[in-house]
Structure formats: C-alpha cells, structure tokens
Amino acid sequence: MPEVGRGRVANYIPALARIEPDQFGMAVRTVDGELFGVGAAEAPFSIQSISKVFTLTMALGFDGEALFERVGREPSGNPFNSLVQLEHEAGIPRNPLINAGALVVDDVLLSRTYDAKGAILEFVRDLCGSLDVAYDEEVARSEREWGDRNAALAHFLKSFGNLDNPVADVLDVYVHHCALRMSCAQLTTAFQYLARGGVNQATGERLMSASLTKRANALLLTCGVYDAAGDFAYTVGLPGKSGVGGGIVAVMPNHWCVAVWSPGLNESGNSLAGTRALELFTTKTGISIF
C-alpha cells in the first residue's frame, strides 16, 4: 500500500519522534473470538488517545450520564488540543475524547479510585485477558516534559472549577494512560465489549448496558478521530478511535473489531496508511454501519 511510510510521526513528543514511519500492522477479531492479522499485528506501540475510550468507560461506570454535566457530547470541529474553544465555552470540553475532555474524565477517576493509574492498568489488562499491557515510562516522561499545551488545558479547566484534583495529579494520570503499549491484536480484544453490547469477551462480564454501549459507539463515530470525524465516517463508515502513536481501532457492532497501526500521520493526527487500510477494508468487505 503506497501510503505506508508517508505522513509525519508525532515529532512533538520526543519519545515518538524516533519511531520509523514505514511500519504497518492490522488485526481483525470477530465477536466469536477468531483473530486474523497481517504485518506487525502483534507489535506493541504507544496507543496514545485510543486509551481515552478505556478511561471514558470507567468514568461512565462510576458516574453514568452525570458525567455529561462536566463534558459535552458534540464533535469539536477543532484540533484535539484546542485552547480557544475551551475558553470560549467556559471550561466545558466539547466531548470526552479530545484532550480537555479526557482530563476531566481522569479527574473523575482520581476522585473515584484509590490509585487511578493502577485501576486503569488493571482494567485494560482485564479487557485483554493479559498481563503484558504496561505503561511506557519513557513515553510518559516525554509527554510530561513536553506537554505544555495539555498543562494549559488543565489549568483552564481548574480555573473554571471543572477539576477537583490538583493539576499535576490529573496530568500524571493522563500521560500514563496515553503511554500504554498495546498491539493491534490486543486492542481488538480490548474493544470487543463495544462490539458485543457491552460484554467483555475475555471474562463474560457486562461492563456497560446495551444502551450505554450504543451511546459510546456514537461518540466514537462523531468524536473519535478529532476534526476528521466527517471524513472518516464518509470513507470508512465505522465508529473508531485514533491516537497519534499511529493506531486506529474501529468497531462493527455484533461483528468484529479491527485495529490498524502505521506511525505516519495525516494533518488531523490520524494514521495516513491506517485510515486508507480501513477504507479499503470496509469497501472490499461491503460491511460498515451504513
């Protein structure tokens, strides 16, 4: 595929700037558990903002719909780290999948758990049925040292009374869950609950009601790839979540989850080759939500 190797890696995070862009992996896991992979499907990478789906699920488990009194449900139409929009809208982030919204979600987890970082890691490991998932401390440190814009967002939120915990603590949780390392194969297992009506494939545990699962998938469709949501829906036709590490996970409810990784990013911060691969996948299979 000619798009592999094109685009720009997330060079504003020094630990990610060294990643070779000409890598590609893809995995599909059905709701029955069958796994199909190609390329570097088993290679772990920094999942970055894909992790916001996990923290959102946890926060909804604690606060339910009350969470949306502190964060909206609308597409941002702006870059994922926009300061202007947050100030204009009085400290209420547009949705929980942009950076400001994820910081509010992390604040909820800090208030609701004894050890937020430990709780997130345990939750994701349970979703995968694997203890191999871990934080990449080098990436977390790099994001913290170069995360001035995220710090600005957090201080904005705090100034509007939308963070209850110290800014430094919220940022520490944020950089760590963004620094989770997972493979495409692991991600297709972890996201199965969104394809299976809220039920964890690894344990059979119900994590979300069918109704809330539908709403979570709606958020992925409208907000999961930042200001490229319309184009992604148009070309791919699936709810999905991307990360600047080059990963994208997409869900076809009641059928499968698909994850793709290629580090070269387009202008919106989404994997260039990954987006194209998902477009080809839904086109050639003829399966999407539309």
C-alpha atoms as one frame of an Amber mdcrd trajectory, in Angstrom:
protein
   0.000   0.000   0.000   1.694   3.236  -1.130   0.548   5.209   1.929   2.788
   3.167   4.270   5.789   5.278   5.247   4.131   8.535   4.243   2.925  11.175
   6.693   4.716  12.542   9.717   5.278  10.813  13.054   4.264  12.657  16.224
   7.564  14.529  16.474   6.299  16.940  19.144   6.633  14.015  21.580  10.372
  13.222  21.535   9.923   9.578  22.513   7.642   9.070  19.489   9.754  11.113
  17.075  12.219   8.221  16.743   9.615   5.728  15.512  10.214   4.511  11.960
   7.196   5.502   9.870   7.375   2.628   7.363   5.666   0.079   9.616   2.215
  -1.423   9.259   0.095  -3.900  11.176  -3.577  -4.808  11.129  -5.748  -7.226
  13.076  -9.419  -8.207  12.980 -11.104 -10.146  15.771 -14.658 -11.392  15.408
 -17.201 -11.432  18.234 -16.703 -15.220  18.255 -13.018 -14.714  19.058 -11.398
 -15.547  15.703  -8.289 -13.444  15.069  -6.830 -12.507  11.690  -3.663 -10.449
  11.387  -1.238  -9.079   8.868   2.127  -7.345   9.136   3.082  -6.069  12.591
  -0.244  -7.059  14.151   1.472  -8.339  17.302   3.926  -5.431  17.696   3.219
  -3.197  20.717   3.065   0.560  20.193   2.043   3.646  22.154  -1.744   3.774
  21.858  -1.992   7.424  22.967  -5.565   8.771  22.694  -7.065   5.354  21.972
  -6.763   4.931  25.737  -9.417   7.625  26.245 -12.057   5.053  25.358 -10.985
   2.935  28.331 -10.968   5.831  30.794 -14.333   7.049  29.487 -15.807   3.575
  30.021 -14.510   3.527  33.583 -15.849   7.010  34.347 -19.270   6.134  32.927
 -19.266   3.126  35.227 -18.802   5.442  38.193 -20.881   8.487  37.236 -23.134
   7.353  34.402 -24.868  10.106  32.465 -23.942  12.613  35.197 -20.503  12.722
  33.585 -22.003  14.785  30.777 -22.728  17.636  33.136 -18.963  18.286  33.049
 -18.157  17.377  29.444 -20.212  17.560  26.267 -21.072  15.059  23.556 -20.553
  17.138  20.425 -17.781  16.961  17.804 -15.216  19.687  18.377 -14.519  20.653
  14.776 -11.153  21.865  16.076  -7.750  20.297  16.775  -7.717  17.859  19.694
  -5.694  20.240  21.884  -7.555  23.490  21.154  -7.306  26.107  23.898  -9.531
  28.680  22.221 -12.625  26.509  22.185 -12.249  25.558  25.846 -12.001  29.186
  26.963 -14.895  30.263  24.752 -17.138  27.523  26.169 -16.434  28.299  29.846
 -14.359  25.251  30.686 -16.781  22.573  29.427 -14.950  20.433  26.838 -16.906
  19.554  23.726 -16.528  15.795  24.249 -14.581  13.274  26.360 -12.290  12.156
  23.527 -10.420  15.426  22.953  -7.581  16.229  25.345  -9.536  18.624  27.586
 -12.419  16.178  27.889 -10.078  13.319  28.739  -8.544  15.425  31.509 -11.991
  15.840  33.073 -12.528  12.078  32.793  -9.176  11.478  34.508 -10.217  13.846
  37.280 -13.280  11.649  37.847 -11.084   8.553  38.113  -8.778  10.267  40.584
 -11.764  11.101  42.766 -13.371   7.677  42.447 -10.393   5.320  42.839  -7.637
   4.913  45.372  -4.979   4.564  42.647  -6.191   5.831  39.255  -3.126   4.690
  37.292  -3.277   1.247  38.840  -7.028   0.998  38.262  -6.691   1.920  34.581
  -3.909  -0.603  34.018  -5.865  -3.358  35.767  -8.991  -2.530  33.758  -7.181
  -2.708  30.410  -5.368  -5.913  31.362  -8.717  -7.465  32.272 -10.151  -6.403
  28.910  -7.247  -8.108  27.134  -7.031 -11.077  29.421  -3.290 -10.380  29.510
  -0.730  -9.006  31.949   1.568  -7.949  29.098  -0.006  -4.488  28.784   2.115
  -1.882  30.565   2.913   1.810  30.733   5.897   3.013  28.742   7.547   5.262
  31.318   9.841   6.862  28.737   6.856   7.998  26.680   5.002   9.191  29.789
   8.033  11.203  30.886   8.446  12.654  27.396   4.804  13.712  27.253   5.001
  15.289  30.691   8.155  17.246  29.859   6.798  18.494  26.524   3.113  18.723
  27.430   2.805  22.471  27.974  -0.419  22.706  25.981  -2.062  19.908  27.977
  -0.943  21.646  31.159  -2.541  24.849  29.868  -5.781  22.981  29.174  -5.749
  21.531  32.687  -5.190  24.931  34.269  -8.042  26.362  32.180 -10.293  23.564
  33.440  -9.197  24.187  37.012  -9.837  27.932  36.701 -13.427  27.206  35.627
 -13.948  24.786  38.535 -14.062  21.702  36.318 -11.182  19.848  38.002 -11.431
  18.735  41.624  -7.919  17.325  41.947  -4.510  19.018  41.628  -3.499  19.725
  38.036  -0.218  17.830  38.419  -2.059  14.686  39.538  -4.530  14.840  36.653
  -1.714  15.323  34.138   0.216  12.396  35.601  -2.747  10.074  35.062  -3.260
  11.446  31.560   0.302  10.972  30.316   0.397   7.461  31.722  -2.728   6.091
  30.092  -1.656   7.706  26.805   1.648   5.835  27.227   0.028   2.390  27.348
   1.721  -0.036  24.965  -0.519  -2.489  23.145  -0.598  -4.348  19.844  -3.322
  -4.359  17.232  -4.238  -7.884  18.296  -4.587  -6.837  21.941  -6.654  -3.804
  21.004  -9.133  -5.912  19.047  -9.668  -7.987  22.193  -9.895  -4.985  24.500
 -12.509  -3.250  22.317 -14.722  -6.318  21.967 -17.195  -5.073  24.583 -18.148
  -2.270  22.186 -18.932  -4.862  19.510 -20.702  -7.221  21.918 -23.285  -4.941
  23.506 -21.117  -4.074  26.499 -19.898  -7.574  27.419 -16.177  -8.252  27.937
 -15.126 -11.107  25.644 -12.288 -12.224  27.915 -14.382 -12.621  31.095 -18.038
 -12.539  30.048 -18.573  -9.622  32.442 -21.047  -6.909  31.467 -19.203  -3.591
  31.530 -21.921  -1.369  30.073 -25.605  -1.664  29.321 -26.550  -2.199  25.685
 -27.961   1.342  25.609 -24.804   2.920  27.001 -22.683   0.858  24.612 -24.686
   2.261  21.711 -24.040   5.763  23.001 -20.323   5.119  23.463 -20.096   3.916
  19.859 -21.943   7.039  18.756 -19.280   9.134  20.482 -16.575   7.209  18.639
 -18.297   7.849  15.328 -18.770  11.587  15.875 -15.725  12.441  18.007 -13.192
   9.617  17.828 -10.886  10.972  15.138 -10.951  14.638  16.164 -11.690  17.163
  13.441 -11.636  14.460  10.755 -14.797  12.712  12.028 -16.905  13.573   8.992
 -14.298  12.422   6.507 -13.660   9.205   8.466 -17.385   8.406   8.578 -17.618
   9.137   4.860 -14.680   6.972   3.796 -14.558   4.243   6.478 -18.093   4.140
   7.861 -17.310   2.763  11.328 -17.091   4.126  14.877 -13.388   4.493  15.584
 -10.749   5.975  17.843  -7.301   7.094  16.776  -4.096   8.018  18.566  -1.039
   9.978  17.491   1.055   6.857  18.012  -0.372   5.775  14.653  -3.069   3.391
  15.843  -6.764   3.332  14.978  -9.387   0.941  16.355 -12.792   0.622  14.718
 -15.899  -1.332  15.691 -18.594  -3.063  13.670 -21.235  -3.852  16.317 -22.211
  -7.532  16.532 -19.495  -8.482  14.018 -15.868  -7.571  14.787 -13.257  -5.085
  15.912 -10.416  -4.031  13.658  -7.179  -2.328  14.679  -4.515  -0.883  12.437
  -1.132   0.699  13.144   1.146   2.766  10.948   3.016   5.686  12.557   2.888
   8.241   9.720   0.107  10.748  10.460  -2.030  12.975   8.287  -2.754  16.629
   9.087  -5.503  15.704  11.571  -3.160  13.465  13.602  -4.626  10.182  12.328
  -2.629   7.384  10.719  -2.446   8.029   6.989  -1.960   4.405   5.930  -4.245
   3.179   8.706  -7.138   5.306   7.532  -6.645   4.142   3.962  -6.464   0.490
   5.065  -9.757   0.803   6.943 -11.371   2.478   3.943 -10.244  -0.403   1.721
 -11.357  -2.959   4.328 -14.948  -1.719   4.565 -15.149  -1.135   0.812 -13.906
  -4.602  -0.138 -15.949  -6.427   2.526 -19.020  -4.298   1.901 -19.572  -4.116
   5.672 -19.978  -0.880   7.584 -22.659   0.707   9.740 -24.094   2.466   6.675
